[in-house]
Amino acid sequence: MGRGAPVTMTVSSHQSTVTDVLGRPLRSLRLSVTDRCNLRCAYCMPEEEYVWLPRENLLSFEEMATLTSYFTDLGVDKVRLTGGEPLLRRDLPRLIRLLLQNRHITEIALTTNGILLADQIQALYEAGLHRVTISLDTLRPERFRQLTRRDEYARVLEGIESVGRAGFTGLKLDTVAIKGFNDDELISLIEFGKHYQAEVRFIEYMDVGGANNWSADKVLPLESMLAILGKHYGAIEPIPGRGAAPAQRFRLSDGTSFGVIASTTTPFCAACDRSRVTADGMWYRCLYATVGNDLRQPLRDGISAEDMRAYIRQGWEGRRDRGAEDRKALERVGMREARLIGIEKLREDPHLEMHARGG
């Protein structure tokens, strides 16, 4: 099947946008296809061994497409495929083709570490994938090895180079900016992004889960990033029209754009329209949430489409989550780091760590 070729799928003909208690619409779905990863990044999953989600609990692609259709009936129009590392899930292009049968979906994006991308990029493009985001935290092979505990830097570069050749545009490169580790590479990363027509997005180090050894003194805040870049490039202009996007975007004098996701120091909870579904069907309405809703069991028990939509609608309409703002408020009483979840608790419930819920 050619890229974006029309296919037929039975979906509701009526799409209604649901809003939560704070008036935030249900618009974006992050769909994790696996909790496994082929890296061990210090800020995400630094332990060598984890308690993995039972394979029999993982949703099939058909189940993922069905669950997604309930979300799109309630307003979702953008889907991002995540992991773990999503390219570890076999035959991912088949899921993309299934999702594109849903006419409510206007965009399917993929977030990947890039290691397996070069081998799969053409099949992803032909399946109809719209955009690719690649994680790239350093341009120094020795730092990459230190951060990820794997020697895969060259394969990540191959993945980045393959994106444009396959025909994709709009590549984004995500960099977790860590003070004292890669804060001396911001300019190099911007220049690297220019070479590949990619927009770099710097992400403040986040205190999600707890095994990542987060501490406030490792956070490189938005204003510090802008100061570093401004000293080199001169005037930096904010780009208006952020909407519900997580990144604040900026423009350099030569027209180069970049983004900063500043959820640690400048939370954007008031505009957050994202839901997360794990590979085994747990639904989280906030990245920081410690409790989710099991969608897999009712789906496998044969719940009707009407009842499932009602269940999701009710869950979103009752949503009050402002997780990043709540964490920020803890700074005033010196309790932010105390709220990190211990490794033993994470082993008891693997859903609590970021790699299981798609970041």
N, C-alpha and C positions, 0 to 999 in steps of 0.2 A: 504493500500500500504506500502511496506517495505521501510526502509530508503534508499533514493537515487535510488529507483527503476526507470528504464527508462520509460519515457512516450513520447508521440509525440506531438509536437507543430509546427505550421507553422511559421518559421522565415526565414529571408533573408539568403541565402547561402553565402553571401559575407560580411565579417566584415572588415571594413576599419577604421584605427585609425586616428581620426581627431586631429589636433593640433591648439592651439590658437596663438595669436600674439607673445607670448613669447616662443613658441615652446613646450608648455606643452600639453601632450596628454590627451584625454578624456578617463579615465580608470575606475574610481570609482564612484558609485552612492550611495548616502545616501537617502533612501526612507522613509519619515516620514509617518506613518500610522494613527497617531492621534496627535492632539495638546494638549490633556488632560493628566493630570498626577495626581497620588495619593499622591504625596509629594509636599512640598512648599519650596524647597531648596533655601537658601539665595543667592546663586550665579547664580541661573537660573530663578526661578519664585517665588519670595518671597511674592507677593501679594496673599491674600486669594482668590480673585475673579478676573477673567479675562473675556475679550470679546472672546468667543470661535468661532472658524470657524463654519459657518452654516452647519448643518448636511447634508443638501441637496447638498452642494458643495463638500463634501468629496468624493474622488474617490472610486469606487468599486474596489474589488480585481482584477476583470477582466480588468478594466481600468488601474490599476497600472501595471499589467503584460504587457498590450499592450504598454504603454508608455515606460516601461523598455526595451521592445524589440527594440524600435527605438534607444534608447541609446546604446544597445549592438551591433546593426548594425554599430554603429559609433565608436566602440572601447571599450566600457565598458565591463568588465568581472567580476567585484566584486560589490556586492550589500550588503549594510548594512541597516537593518531595524531599524528605530528609532522612536521617538515620539517627544514631550511628552513621556509617558510611553507606548511602543508599545503593551504590554500584556493587556492593557485595550481594545484593538480592538478585538472584538469577532472572534474566529475561525482563528487565525493567521496561524496555520498550513496549512490551505487551500491556503493562499497566497504563502507560501513557495513551496507547490506542484505545483502551477501554474508557479511560476518563474523557477522551475527546469525543466520545459518542454522546456525552452530556452537553447539550447546546447552551447551558447556562455558564459553562466554564469559558472564560475569556483568556486565561493565561495559566499555563503550567510551567513552573520553574523548578530547577534542581539545584540543591546545595551539595557540593561534593569536595573531598580533599584532593581530588584530581589524579590520584595514583592510577586508577583503572580507567580513566576517562579516554585516553587516546585510543584504546582498543574498542571502546563502545560508542564513541561520539557520532559516527556516521549513522548507526542504527537508531540512536536517540533522535537525531535530526530528522531522519526519514519517518520516525514514528509520530513526529509533530511537536516535540518539546519546543517551547518558545524561548526560554532563557536559561543561562547557566551562571551560577555563582560558585567560585572556587575559593577555598580557604588558603591563604598564603600569609604566614606570619613573619617570615624572614626571607631574605635573599642570600643568606650565608649558609652553605651546606652544613657547616659544623654546628651552627645554632639550630638549624632544623633538626639535626640528629639529637641535640641536647633537649629540645622541646618535645619532640615526638617519640624519642627512643627508637626510631627506625631510620634506616638509611635510604630514604625514598625521594629525596629532593629532586633528582634528575627526572624521575617519572612524573612528578608534579609539573615540572616545566614542560615536559612533553604533552601533558594534558592541556596546559594553558595554550600552547602553540597549536594544538589540534582544533581548538574551538573556532577560530576564524576560518581555518581551511575547510571545515565542514559546512560553513555557511551561516553560522550564528552571528548575531550582532548583540550589542548590549551586555557584554560580559562584565561581571562585577567580581572584584577581588576583595575578600573579607580578611582583615587583619586585626587580631586582638592585640591592642597596644598595651604593653606591660612596662611599667617604669623600671629602669635599670636592666632591662633585657633587650628590647628592640626599639626603644624610643629614639635611638640614633639612626634608625632606618626609614623614618617617615618620608623624607625627601626622596630617597632611593626608590621606595615603593611607588610614590607618585610618578617618578620618571619611568619606572618599569611599566606601570599601567598605561602611560602614554604610548609606549612602544606597541602595545597589544590592543589599543583602542578600548581599554578597560577602565571602568571607574572604580577607584579604590575606596573602600569603606572601612574606616578605623573604628574599632569596637572597644569601648571601655571594658576593662576586666570586670566580670560579673561574679557575684557571690551566690551562684546557683548550686544546689546540692551541698557538698561539703568536702569531698575528697580532693578538691583542687588546690588546697593550701592557700586560699584567697586571704589577702589582708589588705587593708585600706592603703597602706603605703606602697602597694604595687599598682594602684590605679593611676593611670595617666589621664587626667580629666580633659574634657573638651577644650577649655581655655588654654591649657598647656600645649595641646596639639596645635591649636591655631597660632599660638605664639611662636612655636618652633618653625612652622611652615611660613608664617608671615615674615619672620626674620630673613628667610631665604628668598621667598617669592615676592615679597611686597604686599600690596593691598589684596585682601581676600574678601570677596563679596558674597553675602548670604544669598541663596537662591530661594525665592518665595514659593509657596504652594506645596508645602510638605504634606498636608492632609494627614492620613493615618499611617504614612510610611514611617518606619522606625528610624531612618537616617535623616539628620539635618544635612542639607546639601550646600556646598559652597563652590565658588568659581574663582580660579586664579586669573590674573590679568591676561594670560594667553588663551583663555577660554576653557582650560582644563577644569573639569568638575571633579569633586570628591565628596564623600559623605563621612559623617561621624555619628555613630550610634552611641549616645551618651546616657544610657538607661541607668547607670550607676549614680552619676552625679546630677543628671537632669532628667528624671523619669518622664515618660510620655504616656503614662497610664490612661490619662483622660481621653486619648484618641485611639487607644488600642482596640483593634477589631479582629484580633487573631484567636483562633481556636487551635488546639493541638490534639491529634489522635495518634496514640502510640501504635507500634506494629502489632500489638495484641489487642487493640481496640479500646484502650482506656482514653477517656476524653478529659483533657485539662483545659480550663478556660484562662489560665495564667501560667506563665513559665515558672513562677515561684510557688504555685499551688502545691500543697502536700496531699490533697485528696482529689481524686478524679472520679468519673462515672464510667462504669463498665458498659460499653456498647456491644461488645462481642457476644455476651451471653444472651441478651434478648434477641439479637440478630439470629443467632444459631437456634434459638428456641422457636423461631418462626413468627416473631412479632410482626404485626401488620405495618405497612408503610405509614399509614395514618397515625398509628400509635407511636411509632418511632419518631416521626416528625414532631408530634406533640411533646414527647419526652425531651427532645433536643430543644424545642422552643421554650419549654418550661425552664430547662436548665440555664439557657442563655438569658431569659427574661429575669431570672433571679440573680444574675451575676453581679457581684459587687467588688470583684477582685481589683486590687490596686497594689499588686505585690511589690513592684519596684519602689513605689512611694512609701509603702509600709517599711521596707528595708531602710530607705533613706531616713525616715523618721527615727529609726532606732539609733542613728548616729548621735542624736541630741542627748541620749541617755547612756551612750557608750556601750550599747548592746548589740551592735550590728554583727560583729564577728561571733558573738555568743549564739546567734541564731543559725549558724551553719550546722548541717546535719552530719553526725558522726559516721565514720565508715561502717561500723557494725550495723547501724540502722539502715544505711544504704544497701548493705548486703541482704538485709531482711526484705526490703522492698526496692527492687532495682528501678522501679518507675520514678523514684525520687531524684535520680541523677540525670543530668542534662542530656547525656548521650541516648537515653531511652525515650526522651520526649522531643527530640528534634531541635533543641537549641532555640 
